[in-house]
Amino acid sequence: MTKGNDKKTDLRTIPGVGKATEQDLLALGYTCVEDLRGEDAEEIYTRDCILQNEKIDRCQLYVYRLAVYYAETENPDPDKLQWWKWKD
């Protein structure tokens, strides 16, 4: 996938990932779902906070947890495909 503001990626196939989160992931260097395999959601969240120069709402962390799970799981459990299921 090509990185860029107007380019389509498969990142929005991840439940809970909309246009804004897709852009955040692109800014962090993730251009497709496959890029998230083996990543640490806490680290993604921390890097995003640094990039945006602010403490982002923790709900974004939950979306990143879901995104990594989705990327790493061939047949994800439908019950785990809701970001709020990934709260602390």
DOKOL-633524 format. One record per residue: residue number from 1; residue in three letters; z, y, x of N, C-alpha, C in turn. Coordinates in steps of 0.2 Angstrom, whole numbers, plus 5000, padded with zeros to 4 digits. Example, Ala and Ser with C-alpha at 12.3 -4.5 7.8 and 13.67 -1.06 7.14 Angstrom:
BEGIN
<atom><num>1</num><residuo>ALA</residuo><n_z>5039</n_z><n_y>4972</n_y><n_x>5066</n_x><ca_z>5039</ca_z><ca_y>4978</ca_y><ca_x>5062</ca_x><c_z>5039</c_z><c_y>4984</c_y><c_x>5066</c_x></atom>
<atom><num>2</num><residuo>SER</residuo><n_z>5035</n_z><n_y>4989</n_y><n_x>5064</n_x><ca_z>5036</ca_z><ca_y>4995</ca_y><ca_x>5068</ca_x><c_z>5039</c_z><c_y>5000</c_y><c_x>5064</c_x></atom>
***
This chain:
BEGIN
<atom><num>1</num><residuo>MET</residuo><n_z>5000</n_z><n_y>4994</n_y><n_x>5004</n_x><ca_z>5000</ca_z><ca_y>5000</ca_y><ca_x>5000</ca_x><c_z>5000</c_z><c_y>5006</c_y><c_x>5004</c_x></atom>
<atom><num>2</num><residuo>THR</residuo><n_z>4997</n_z><n_y>5011</n_y><n_x>5002</n_x><ca_z>4997</ca_z><ca_y>5018</ca_y><ca_x>5006</ca_x><c_z>5002</c_z><c_y>5022</c_y><c_x>5004</c_x></atom>
<atom><num>3</num><residuo>LYS</residuo><n_z>5005</n_z><n_y>5025</n_y><n_x>5009</n_x><ca_z>5011</ca_z><ca_y>5030</ca_y><ca_x>5007</ca_x><c_z>5008</c_z><c_y>5037</c_y><c_x>5005</c_x></atom>
<atom><num>4</num><residuo>GLY</residuo><n_z>5011</n_z><n_y>5040</n_y><n_x>5000</n_x><ca_z>5008</ca_z><ca_y>5046</ca_y><ca_x>4998</ca_x><c_z>5011</c_z><c_y>5048</c_y><c_x>4991</c_x></atom>
<atom><num>5</num><residuo>ASN</residuo><n_z>5011</n_z><n_y>5054</n_y><n_x>4990</n_x><ca_z>5014</ca_z><ca_y>5057</ca_y><ca_x>4983</ca_x><c_z>5010</c_z><c_y>5054</c_y><c_x>4977</c_x></atom>
<atom><num>6</num><residuo>ASP</residuo><n_z>5003</n_z><n_y>5054</n_y><n_x>4978</n_x><ca_z>4999</ca_z><ca_y>5052</ca_y><ca_x>4972</ca_x><c_z>4997</c_z><c_y>5045</c_y><c_x>4972</c_x></atom>
<atom><num>7</num><residuo>LYS</residuo><n_z>4999</n_z><n_y>5041</n_y><n_x>4977</n_x><ca_z>4996</ca_z><ca_y>5034</ca_y><ca_x>4978</ca_x><c_z>5000</c_z><c_y>5029</c_y><c_x>4974</c_x></atom>
<atom><num>8</num><residuo>LYS</residuo><n_z>4997</n_z><n_y>5025</n_y><n_x>4971</n_x><ca_z>5000</ca_z><ca_y>5019</ca_y><ca_x>4967</ca_x><c_z>5003</c_z><c_y>5014</c_y><c_x>4972</c_x></atom>
<atom><num>9</num><residuo>THR</residuo><n_z>5009</n_z><n_y>5012</n_y><n_x>4970</n_x><ca_z>5012</ca_z><ca_y>5007</ca_y><ca_x>4974</ca_x><c_z>5015</c_z><c_y>5002</c_y><c_x>4969</c_x></atom>
<atom><num>10</num><residuo>ASP</residuo><n_z>5017</n_z><n_y>4996</n_y><n_x>4971</n_x><ca_z>5020</ca_z><ca_y>4991</ca_y><ca_x>4967</ca_x><c_z>5028</c_z><c_y>4992</c_y><c_x>4966</c_x></atom>
<atom><num>11</num><residuo>LEU</residuo><n_z>5030</n_z><n_y>4997</n_y><n_x>4969</n_x><ca_z>5037</ca_z><ca_y>4999</ca_y><ca_x>4968</ca_x><c_z>5040</c_z><c_y>4999</c_y><c_x>4961</c_x></atom>
<atom><num>12</num><residuo>ARG</residuo><n_z>5036</n_z><n_y>5002</n_y><n_x>4957</n_x><ca_z>5038</ca_z><ca_y>5003</ca_y><ca_x>4950</ca_x><c_z>5038</c_z><c_y>4997</c_y><c_x>4946</c_x></atom>
<atom><num>13</num><residuo>THR</residuo><n_z>5036</n_z><n_y>4991</n_y><n_x>4949</n_x><ca_z>5037</ca_z><ca_y>4985</ca_y><ca_x>4945</ca_x><c_z>5044</c_z><c_y>4983</c_y><c_x>4946</c_x></atom>
<atom><num>14</num><residuo>ILE</residuo><n_z>5048</n_z><n_y>4986</n_y><n_x>4950</n_x><ca_z>5055</ca_z><ca_y>4984</ca_y><ca_x>4950</ca_x><c_z>5058</c_z><c_y>4987</c_y><c_x>4944</c_x></atom>
<atom><num>15</num><residuo>PRO</residuo><n_z>5062</n_z><n_y>4984</n_y><n_x>4940</n_x><ca_z>5065</ca_z><ca_y>4987</ca_y><ca_x>4935</ca_x><c_z>5070</c_z><c_y>4992</c_y><c_x>4937</c_x></atom>
<atom><num>16</num><residuo>GLY</residuo><n_z>5070</n_z><n_y>4998</n_y><n_x>4934</n_x><ca_z>5074</ca_z><ca_y>5003</ca_y><ca_x>4935</ca_x><c_z>5071</c_z><c_y>5008</c_y><c_x>4940</c_x></atom>
<atom><num>17</num><residuo>VAL</residuo><n_z>5066</n_z><n_y>5006</n_y><n_x>4943</n_x><ca_z>5062</ca_z><ca_y>5011</ca_y><ca_x>4948</ca_x><c_z>5057</c_z><c_y>5015</c_y><c_x>4944</c_x></atom>
<atom><num>18</num><residuo>GLY</residuo><n_z>5058</n_z><n_y>5021</n_y><n_x>4944</n_x><ca_z>5053</ca_z><ca_y>5026</ca_y><ca_x>4940</ca_x><c_z>5050</c_z><c_y>5030</c_y><c_x>4946</c_x></atom>
<atom><num>19</num><residuo>LYS</residuo><n_z>5046</n_z><n_y>5035</n_y><n_x>4944</n_x><ca_z>5043</ca_z><ca_y>5039</ca_y><ca_x>4948</ca_x><c_z>5047</c_z><c_y>5042</c_y><c_x>4954</c_x></atom>
<atom><num>20</num><residuo>ALA</residuo><n_z>5053</n_z><n_y>5045</n_y><n_x>4952</n_x><ca_z>5057</ca_z><ca_y>5048</ca_y><ca_x>4957</ca_x><c_z>5060</c_z><c_y>5043</c_y><c_x>4962</c_x></atom>
<atom><num>21</num><residuo>THR</residuo><n_z>5062</n_z><n_y>5038</n_y><n_x>4960</n_x><ca_z>5065</ca_z><ca_y>5033</ca_y><ca_x>4965</ca_x><c_z>5059</c_z><c_y>5030</c_y><c_x>4969</c_x></atom>
<atom><num>22</num><residuo>GLU</residuo><n_z>5053</n_z><n_y>5029</n_y><n_x>4966</n_x><ca_z>5047</ca_z><ca_y>5027</ca_y><ca_x>4970</ca_x><c_z>5046</c_z><c_y>5032</c_y><c_x>4975</c_x></atom>
<atom><num>23</num><residuo>GLN</residuo><n_z>5046</n_z><n_y>5038</n_y><n_x>4974</n_x><ca_z>5045</ca_z><ca_y>5044</ca_y><ca_x>4979</ca_x><c_z>5051</c_z><c_y>5043</c_y><c_x>4984</c_x></atom>
<atom><num>24</num><residuo>ASP</residuo><n_z>5057</n_z><n_y>5042</n_y><n_x>4982</n_x><ca_z>5063</ca_z><ca_y>5042</ca_y><ca_x>4987</ca_x><c_z>5061</c_z><c_y>5036</c_y><c_x>4992</c_x></atom>
<atom><num>25</num><residuo>LEU</residuo><n_z>5059</n_z><n_y>5030</n_y><n_x>4989</n_x><ca_z>5058</ca_z><ca_y>5024</ca_y><ca_x>4993</ca_x><c_z>5052</c_z><c_y>5026</c_y><c_x>4998</c_x></atom>
<atom><num>26</num><residuo>LEU</residuo><n_z>5047</n_z><n_y>5029</n_y><n_x>4996</n_x><ca_z>5042</ca_z><ca_y>5031</ca_y><ca_x>5000</ca_x><c_z>5044</c_z><c_y>5035</c_y><c_x>5006</c_x></atom>
<atom><num>27</num><residuo>ALA</residuo><n_z>5048</n_z><n_y>5040</n_y><n_x>5004</n_x><ca_z>5051</ca_z><ca_y>5045</ca_y><ca_x>5009</ca_x><c_z>5055</c_z><c_y>5041</c_y><c_x>5014</c_x></atom>
<atom><num>28</num><residuo>LEU</residuo><n_z>5058</n_z><n_y>5035</n_y><n_x>5012</n_x><ca_z>5062</ca_z><ca_y>5031</ca_y><ca_x>5017</ca_x><c_z>5058</c_z><c_y>5026</c_y><c_x>5021</c_x></atom>
<atom><num>29</num><residuo>GLY</residuo><n_z>5051</n_z><n_y>5026</n_y><n_x>5019</n_x><ca_z>5047</ca_z><ca_y>5021</ca_y><ca_x>5023</ca_x><c_z>5045</c_z><c_y>5015</c_y><c_x>5019</c_x></atom>
<atom><num>30</num><residuo>TYR</residuo><n_z>5047</n_z><n_y>5014</n_y><n_x>5013</n_x><ca_z>5046</ca_z><ca_y>5008</ca_y><ca_x>5009</ca_x><c_z>5040</c_z><c_y>5009</c_y><c_x>5005</c_x></atom>
<atom><num>31</num><residuo>THR</residuo><n_z>5034</n_z><n_y>5005</n_y><n_x>5007</n_x><ca_z>5028</ca_z><ca_y>5007</ca_y><ca_x>5003</ca_x><c_z>5026</c_z><c_y>5001</c_y><c_x>4998</c_x></atom>
<atom><num>32</num><residuo>CYS</residuo><n_z>5030</n_z><n_y>4996</n_y><n_x>4998</n_x><ca_z>5029</ca_z><ca_y>4991</ca_y><ca_x>4993</ca_x><c_z>5035</c_z><c_y>4986</c_y><c_x>4992</c_x></atom>
<atom><num>33</num><residuo>VAL</residuo><n_z>5035</n_z><n_y>4982</n_y><n_x>4987</n_x><ca_z>5041</ca_z><ca_y>4978</ca_y><ca_x>4986</ca_x><c_z>5043</c_z><c_y>4974</c_y><c_x>4992</c_x></atom>
<atom><num>34</num><residuo>GLU</residuo><n_z>5038</n_z><n_y>4971</n_y><n_x>4995</n_x><ca_z>5039</ca_z><ca_y>4967</ca_y><ca_x>5001</ca_x><c_z>5043</c_z><c_y>4970</c_y><c_x>5006</c_x></atom>
<atom><num>35</num><residuo>ASP</residuo><n_z>5042</n_z><n_y>4976</n_y><n_x>5007</n_x><ca_z>5046</ca_z><ca_y>4980</ca_y><ca_x>5012</ca_x><c_z>5054</c_z><c_y>4980</c_y><c_x>5011</c_x></atom>
<atom><num>36</num><residuo>LEU</residuo><n_z>5056</n_z><n_y>4979</n_y><n_x>5005</n_x><ca_z>5063</ca_z><ca_y>4979</ca_y><ca_x>5004</ca_x><c_z>5066</c_z><c_y>4972</c_y><c_x>5005</c_x></atom>
<atom><num>37</num><residuo>ARG</residuo><n_z>5063</n_z><n_y>4967</n_y><n_x>5007</n_x><ca_z>5065</ca_z><ca_y>4960</ca_y><ca_x>5008</ca_x><c_z>5070</c_z><c_y>4961</c_y><c_x>5015</c_x></atom>
<atom><num>38</num><residuo>GLY</residuo><n_z>5076</n_z><n_y>4958</n_y><n_x>5014</n_x><ca_z>5080</ca_z><ca_y>4958</ca_y><ca_x>5020</ca_x><c_z>5083</c_z><c_y>4965</c_y><c_x>5022</c_x></atom>
<atom><num>39</num><residuo>GLU</residuo><n_z>5082</n_z><n_y>4970</n_y><n_x>5017</n_x><ca_z>5085</ca_z><ca_y>4976</ca_y><ca_x>5018</ca_x><c_z>5093</c_z><c_y>4976</c_y><c_x>5015</c_x></atom>
<atom><num>40</num><residuo>ASP</residuo><n_z>5097</n_z><n_y>4981</n_y><n_x>5017</n_x><ca_z>5103</ca_z><ca_y>4982</ca_y><ca_x>5015</ca_x><c_z>5103</c_z><c_y>4988</c_y><c_x>5010</c_x></atom>
<atom><num>41</num><residuo>ALA</residuo><n_z>5105</n_z><n_y>4987</n_y><n_x>5004</n_x><ca_z>5105</ca_z><ca_y>4992</ca_y><ca_x>4999</ca_x><c_z>5110</c_z><c_y>4998</c_y><c_x>5001</c_x></atom>
<atom><num>42</num><residuo>GLU</residuo><n_z>5115</n_z><n_y>4996</n_y><n_x>5004</n_x><ca_z>5120</ca_z><ca_y>5001</ca_y><ca_x>5006</ca_x><c_z>5117</c_z><c_y>5006</c_y><c_x>5011</c_x></atom>
<atom><num>43</num><residuo>GLU</residuo><n_z>5113</n_z><n_y>5003</n_y><n_x>5016</n_x><ca_z>5110</ca_z><ca_y>5007</ca_y><ca_x>5021</ca_x><c_z>5105</c_z><c_y>5011</c_y><c_x>5018</c_x></atom>
<atom><num>44</num><residuo>ILE</residuo><n_z>5101</n_z><n_y>5008</n_y><n_x>5013</n_x><ca_z>5095</ca_z><ca_y>5012</ca_y><ca_x>5010</ca_x><c_z>5099</c_z><c_y>5018</c_y><c_x>5007</c_x></atom>
<atom><num>45</num><residuo>TYR</residuo><n_z>5104</n_z><n_y>5017</n_y><n_x>5003</n_x><ca_z>5107</ca_z><ca_y>5023</ca_y><ca_x>5000</ca_x><c_z>5110</c_z><c_y>5028</c_y><c_x>5005</c_x></atom>
<atom><num>46</num><residuo>THR</residuo><n_z>5113</n_z><n_y>5026</n_y><n_x>5010</n_x><ca_z>5116</ca_z><ca_y>5030</ca_y><ca_x>5015</ca_x><c_z>5110</c_z><c_y>5035</c_y><c_x>5018</c_x></atom>
<atom><num>47</num><residuo>ARG</residuo><n_z>5105</n_z><n_y>5031</n_y><n_x>5020</n_x><ca_z>5099</ca_z><ca_y>5035</ca_y><ca_x>5023</ca_x><c_z>5096</c_z><c_y>5040</c_y><c_x>5018</c_x></atom>
<atom><num>48</num><residuo>ASP</residuo><n_z>5096</n_z><n_y>5038</n_y><n_x>5011</n_x><ca_z>5093</ca_z><ca_y>5042</ca_y><ca_x>5006</ca_x><c_z>5098</c_z><c_y>5049</c_y><c_x>5005</c_x></atom>
<atom><num>49</num><residuo>CYS</residuo><n_z>5104</n_z><n_y>5048</n_y><n_x>5006</n_x><ca_z>5109</ca_z><ca_y>5053</ca_y><ca_x>5005</ca_x><c_z>5108</c_z><c_y>5058</c_y><c_x>5011</c_x></atom>
<atom><num>50</num><residuo>ILE</residuo><n_z>5107</n_z><n_y>5055</n_y><n_x>5017</n_x><ca_z>5106</ca_z><ca_y>5059</ca_y><ca_x>5023</ca_x><c_z>5099</c_z><c_y>5063</c_y><c_x>5022</c_x></atom>
<atom><num>51</num><residuo>LEU</residuo><n_z>5094</n_z><n_y>5059</n_y><n_x>5020</n_x><ca_z>5087</ca_z><ca_y>5063</ca_y><ca_x>5019</ca_x><c_z>5088</c_z><c_y>5068</c_y><c_x>5014</c_x></atom>
<atom><num>52</num><residuo>GLN</residuo><n_z>5091</n_z><n_y>5067</n_y><n_x>5009</n_x><ca_z>5092</ca_z><ca_y>5073</ca_y><ca_x>5004</ca_x><c_z>5097</c_z><c_y>5078</c_y><c_x>5005</c_x></atom>
<atom><num>53</num><residuo>ASN</residuo><n_z>5101</n_z><n_y>5076</n_y><n_x>5010</n_x><ca_z>5106</ca_z><ca_y>5081</ca_y><ca_x>5013</ca_x><c_z>5111</c_z><c_y>5082</c_y><c_x>5007</c_x></atom>
<atom><num>54</num><residuo>GLU</residuo><n_z>5113</n_z><n_y>5077</n_y><n_x>5004</n_x><ca_z>5118</ca_z><ca_y>5077</ca_y><ca_x>4998</ca_x><c_z>5120</c_z><c_y>5070</c_y><c_x>4997</c_x></atom>
<atom><num>55</num><residuo>LYS</residuo><n_z>5126</n_z><n_y>5070</n_y><n_x>4994</n_x><ca_z>5129</ca_z><ca_y>5063</ca_y><ca_x>4991</ca_x><c_z>5126</c_z><c_y>5062</c_y><c_x>4984</c_x></atom>
<atom><num>56</num><residuo>ILE</residuo><n_z>5121</n_z><n_y>5057</n_y><n_x>4984</n_x><ca_z>5118</ca_z><ca_y>5055</ca_y><ca_x>4978</ca_x><c_z>5122</c_z><c_y>5051</c_y><c_x>4973</c_x></atom>
<atom><num>57</num><residuo>ASP</residuo><n_z>5121</n_z><n_y>5052</n_y><n_x>4967</n_x><ca_z>5125</ca_z><ca_y>5048</ca_y><ca_x>4962</ca_x><c_z>5124</c_z><c_y>5041</c_y><c_x>4964</c_x></atom>
<atom><num>58</num><residuo>ARG</residuo><n_z>5130</n_z><n_y>5037</n_y><n_x>4963</n_x><ca_z>5130</ca_z><ca_y>5030</ca_y><ca_x>4965</ca_x><c_z>5126</c_z><c_y>5026</c_y><c_x>4961</c_x></atom>
<atom><num>59</num><residuo>CYS</residuo><n_z>5124</n_z><n_y>5028</n_y><n_x>4955</n_x><ca_z>5119</ca_z><ca_y>5024</ca_y><ca_x>4951</ca_x><c_z>5113</c_z><c_y>5022</c_y><c_x>4955</c_x></atom>
<atom><num>60</num><residuo>GLN</residuo><n_z>5111</n_z><n_y>5027</n_y><n_x>4960</n_x><ca_z>5105</ca_z><ca_y>5026</ca_y><ca_x>4964</ca_x><c_z>5106</c_z><c_y>5020</c_y><c_x>4969</c_x></atom>
<atom><num>61</num><residuo>LEU</residuo><n_z>5113</n_z><n_y>5019</n_y><n_x>4971</n_x><ca_z>5114</ca_z><ca_y>5013</ca_y><ca_x>4975</ca_x><c_z>5113</c_z><c_y>5007</c_y><c_x>4971</c_x></atom>
<atom><num>62</num><residuo>TYR</residuo><n_z>5115</n_z><n_y>5007</n_y><n_x>4965</n_x><ca_z>5115</ca_z><ca_y>5001</ca_y><ca_x>4960</ca_x><c_z>5107</c_z><c_y>4999</c_y><c_x>4959</c_x></atom>
<atom><num>63</num><residuo>VAL</residuo><n_z>5103</n_z><n_y>5004</n_y><n_x>4959</n_x><ca_z>5096</ca_z><ca_y>5003</ca_y><ca_x>4958</ca_x><c_z>5093</c_z><c_y>5000</c_y><c_x>4965</c_x></atom>
<atom><num>64</num><residuo>TYR</residuo><n_z>5096</n_z><n_y>5002</n_y><n_x>4970</n_x><ca_z>5094</ca_z><ca_y>4999</ca_y><ca_x>4977</ca_x><c_z>5096</c_z><c_y>4992</c_y><c_x>4977</c_x></atom>
<atom><num>65</num><residuo>ARG</residuo><n_z>5102</n_z><n_y>4991</n_y><n_x>4975</n_x><ca_z>5104</ca_z><ca_y>4984</ca_y><ca_x>4975</ca_x><c_z>5100</c_z><c_y>4979</c_y><c_x>4971</c_x></atom>
<atom><num>66</num><residuo>LEU</residuo><n_z>5098</n_z><n_y>4982</n_y><n_x>4965</n_x><ca_z>5093</ca_z><ca_y>4978</ca_y><ca_x>4961</ca_x><c_z>5086</c_z><c_y>4977</c_y><c_x>4964</c_x></atom>
<atom><num>67</num><residuo>ALA</residuo><n_z>5084</n_z><n_y>4982</n_y><n_x>4967</n_x><ca_z>5077</ca_z><ca_y>4982</ca_y><ca_x>4971</ca_x><c_z>5077</c_z><c_y>4977</c_y><c_x>4976</c_x></atom>
<atom><num>68</num><residuo>VAL</residuo><n_z>5082</n_z><n_y>4977</n_y><n_x>4980</n_x><ca_z>5083</ca_z><ca_y>4972</ca_y><ca_x>4986</ca_x><c_z>5083</c_z><c_y>4965</c_y><c_x>4983</c_x></atom>
<atom><num>69</num><residuo>TYR</residuo><n_z>5087</n_z><n_y>4964</n_y><n_x>4978</n_x><ca_z>5087</ca_z><ca_y>4957</ca_y><ca_x>4974</ca_x><c_z>5081</c_z><c_y>4955</c_y><c_x>4972</c_x></atom>
<atom><num>70</num><residuo>TYR</residuo><n_z>5077</n_z><n_y>4960</n_y><n_x>4968</n_x><ca_z>5071</ca_z><ca_y>4959</ca_y><ca_x>4965</ca_x><c_z>5066</c_z><c_y>4957</c_y><c_x>4971</c_x></atom>
<atom><num>71</num><residuo>ALA</residuo><n_z>5066</n_z><n_y>4960</n_y><n_x>4976</n_x><ca_z>5061</ca_z><ca_y>4959</ca_y><ca_x>4982</ca_x><c_z>5062</c_z><c_y>4952</c_y><c_x>4985</c_x></atom>
<atom><num>72</num><residuo>GLU</residuo><n_z>5069</n_z><n_y>4950</n_y><n_x>4985</n_x><ca_z>5070</ca_z><ca_y>4944</ca_y><ca_x>4989</ca_x><c_z>5070</c_z><c_y>4938</c_y><c_x>4984</c_x></atom>
<atom><num>73</num><residuo>THR</residuo><n_z>5070</n_z><n_y>4938</n_y><n_x>4978</n_x><ca_z>5070</ca_z><ca_y>4933</ca_y><ca_x>4973</ca_x><c_z>5064</c_z><c_y>4931</c_y><c_x>4969</c_x></atom>
<atom><num>74</num><residuo>GLU</residuo><n_z>5062</n_z><n_y>4925</n_y><n_x>4970</n_x><ca_z>5055</ca_z><ca_y>4923</ca_y><ca_x>4967</ca_x><c_z>5055</c_z><c_y>4923</c_y><c_x>4960</c_x></atom>
<atom><num>75</num><residuo>ASN</residuo><n_z>5061</n_z><n_y>4921</n_y><n_x>4957</n_x><ca_z>5061</ca_z><ca_y>4921</ca_y><ca_x>4950</ca_x><c_z>5068</c_z><c_y>4924</c_y><c_x>4948</c_x></atom>
<atom><num>76</num><residuo>PRO</residuo><n_z>5068</n_z><n_y>4931</n_y><n_x>4948</n_x><ca_z>5074</ca_z><ca_y>4934</ca_y><ca_x>4946</ca_x><c_z>5077</c_z><c_y>4932</c_y><c_x>4939</c_x></atom>
<atom><num>77</num><residuo>ASP</residuo><n_z>5084</n_z><n_y>4932</n_y><n_x>4939</n_x><ca_z>5088</ca_z><ca_y>4931</ca_y><ca_x>4933</ca_x><c_z>5087</c_z><c_y>4937</c_y><c_x>4929</c_x></atom>
<atom><num>78</num><residuo>PRO</residuo><n_z>5084</n_z><n_y>4937</n_y><n_x>4923</n_x><ca_z>5083</ca_z><ca_y>4942</ca_y><ca_x>4918</ca_x><c_z>5089</c_z><c_y>4946</c_y><c_x>4917</c_x></atom>
<atom><num>79</num><residuo>ASP</residuo><n_z>5095</n_z><n_y>4943</n_y><n_x>4917</n_x><ca_z>5101</ca_z><ca_y>4947</ca_y><ca_x>4916</ca_x><c_z>5103</c_z><c_y>4951</c_y><c_x>4922</c_x></atom>
<atom><num>80</num><residuo>LYS</residuo><n_z>5100</n_z><n_y>4950</n_y><n_x>4928</n_x><ca_z>5102</ca_z><ca_y>4954</ca_y><ca_x>4934</ca_x><c_z>5097</c_z><c_y>4959</c_y><c_x>4935</c_x></atom>
<atom><num>81</num><residuo>LEU</residuo><n_z>5092</n_z><n_y>4960</n_y><n_x>4930</n_x><ca_z>5087</ca_z><ca_y>4965</ca_y><ca_x>4931</ca_x><c_z>5088</c_z><c_y>4972</c_y><c_x>4927</c_x></atom>
<atom><num>82</num><residuo>GLN</residuo><n_z>5095</n_z><n_y>4973</n_y><n_x>4927</n_x><ca_z>5097</ca_z><ca_y>4979</ca_y><ca_x>4924</ca_x><c_z>5102</c_z><c_y>4983</c_y><c_x>4929</c_x></atom>
<atom><num>83</num><residuo>TRP</residuo><n_z>5100</n_z><n_y>4989</n_y><n_x>4931</n_x><ca_z>5104</ca_z><ca_y>4992</ca_y><ca_x>4937</ca_x><c_z>5111</c_z><c_y>4992</c_y><c_x>4936</c_x></atom>
<atom><num>84</num><residuo>TRP</residuo><n_z>5114</n_z><n_y>4993</n_y><n_x>4930</n_x><ca_z>5121</ca_z><ca_y>4994</ca_y><ca_x>4929</ca_x><c_z>5125</c_z><c_y>4987</c_y><c_x>4930</c_x></atom>
<atom><num>85</num><residuo>LYS</residuo><n_z>5121</n_z><n_y>4982</n_y><n_x>4930</n_x><ca_z>5124</ca_z><ca_y>4975</ca_y><ca_x>4932</ca_x><c_z>5126</c_z><c_y>4975</c_y><c_x>4940</c_x></atom>
<atom><num>86</num><residuo>TRP</residuo><n_z>5124</n_z><n_y>4980</n_y><n_x>4943</n_x><ca_z>5125</ca_z><ca_y>4980</ca_y><ca_x>4951</ca_x><c_z>5130</c_z><c_y>4985</c_y><c_x>4953</c_x></atom>
<atom><num>87</num><residuo>LYS</residuo><n_z>5134</n_z><n_y>4987</n_y><n_x>4948</n_x><ca_z>5140</ca_z><ca_y>4992</ca_y><ca_x>4950</ca_x><c_z>5145</c_z><c_y>4988</c_y><c_x>4954</c_x></atom>
<atom><num>88</num><residuo>ASP</residuo><n_z>5149</n_z><n_y>4992</n_y><n_x>4957</n_x><ca_z>5154</ca_z><ca_y>4989</ca_y><ca_x>4962</ca_x><c_z>5159</c_z><c_y>4985</c_y><c_x>4958</c_x></atom>
***
